Structures are given as structure tokens and as C-alpha cells.
Amino acid sequence: MSLRKPWRDLDRSTVGAVPDRYGVYELGDADGASLGWAVGVLRDELKEELAYGDAAKVRWVVAESRDHAERLADDRF
């Protein structure tokens, strides 16, 4: 199951706008096919993906804590 959020281009402006908080994020290719998901501090994780990964799109859900993010991931994936 995927996050029910619109895709955003994974670029510097998106990474700069993402909250510096824990969350669940999903990565996608240029066509919007899901490549996978993870839990972490959104800005840190997406900076790394932008620098070293091959995803073109991203969507996320903000959480209150790491535990909350993991519970959200368990509910969605």
C-alpha cells in the first residue's frame, strides 16, 4: 500500500521545504511507480537520497516521534 499523498519532484526545493521532523516517506521513479519507503528524519533522509539515490519523486507523512512514524508505517505498508 502506498501513501495517499501527491508525488513531489525530489529536488533541492522540495528537500528545503520538507519538515526537519520524523516521518514516513515513499520514493518513486519518474513515472510515479513506488521504489520503496522508510522512516526517519525527513530532511536528513531526503538530502541523502537526492545526493546518492536514484528516486525522482517523493511523498511523506510527518510524525510526532520515531515511534509514531514506525506505527504509521506499520499501518500503511
C-alpha positions in Angstrom: 0.0 0.0 0.0 1.3 3.5 -0.8 0.9 6.8 0.9 -2.2 8.7 -0.2 -0.4 11.9 -0.9 0.5 13.5 -4.2 4.0 12.9 -5.5 6.5 15.8 -5.4 9.6 16.1 -7.5 12.7 15.1 -5.5 14.8 18.2 -5.9 16.5 20.8 -3.8 13.4 23.0 -3.3 11.4 20.0 -2.1 14.2 18.9 0.3 14.5 22.5 1.6 10.7 22.6 2.2 10.4 19.3 4.0 10.0 19.4 7.7 13.0 18.6 9.9 11.0 16.0 11.8 10.4 12.3 11.8 8.1 10.8 9.3 7.4 8.1 6.8 8.4 8.8 3.2 7.9 6.9 0.0 10.2 7.2 -3.0 9.1 6.9 -6.6 10.6 6.8 -10.1 9.9 9.4 -12.8 6.6 7.7 -13.7 5.3 7.6 -10.1 5.9 3.9 -9.5 6.9 3.3 -5.9 10.5 2.3 -5.3 10.1 1.8 -1.5 9.5 3.6 1.8 11.3 4.3 5.0 11.1 6.0 8.4 13.5 8.7 9.6 14.1 12.4 9.9 12.7 13.6 6.6 15.1 16.4 5.7 18.2 14.2 6.5 16.8 11.2 4.7 15.8 13.1 1.6 19.1 15.1 1.4 20.9 11.7 1.3 18.5 10.3 -1.3 18.9 13.4 -3.5 22.7 13.2 -3.3 23.2 9.5 -3.7 19.9 7.8 -4.7 18.0 7.4 -8.0 14.5 8.4 -7.0 12.8 11.1 -8.9 9.7 11.6 -6.7 8.8 11.6 -3.0 5.8 11.9 -0.7 5.7 11.8 3.1 3.7 11.9 6.3 5.0 13.8 9.3 5.0 12.1 12.7 5.4 13.3 16.3 8.3 10.9 17.0 10.2 7.9 15.6 7.8 5.6 17.4 4.9 7.4 15.9 6.5 7.2 12.4 7.0 3.5 12.8 3.4 3.0 13.8 2.3 5.0 10.8 4.4 2.8 8.6 3.0 -0.4 10.1 -0.5 0.9 9.4 0.2 1.9 5.8 2.7 -0.7 4.5 
